[in-house]
Amino acid sequence: MEEFIYGTEPKYSIKEVSKITNLPKPTIRYYEDIGLLQNIARDKNNIRLFSDDQIMRLRMIQCMRSTGMGIDMIHHYLGLSREDKMELKEKYSIVLDQEEILLAKKHEIEAQLALIEHKKANYEKDLNEAYNAVQQT
């Protein structure tokens, strides 16, 4: 993940944010409409301007969505405080759950990749044998 300087200075257009996050502009607008993104600044032409902090928030939303977390749960997670000890524990628990989901996906992908690599090696061997047989004739 590329480095961002955390900050609240609005400086990115929605087009730039879309490019940075690989999220479609309508999705970014939707997240604003349902309250997952808040306090989006607007310039004199009413164009949305996003800060580094808002980009990081979008990345967190994107990560949670990729684990299958629903919008309501993301809303709940983002609404929890880091100051309240019980809410902080709940935030931590949610992050641990998401980590577990991602690790399971990682292991599944690694197993699938191992199978593909095995098949690829077999095909390469067969192709080399076929090529050598043709060369000997």
Secondary structure, 3 states (H helix, E strand, C coil): CCCCCCCCCCCECHHHHHHHHCCCHHHHHHHHHCCCCCCCEECCCCCEEECHHHHHHHHHHHHHHHCCCCHHHHHHHHHCCCCCHHHHHHHHHHHHHHHHHHHHHHHHHHHHHHHHHHHHHHHHHHHHHHHHHHHHC
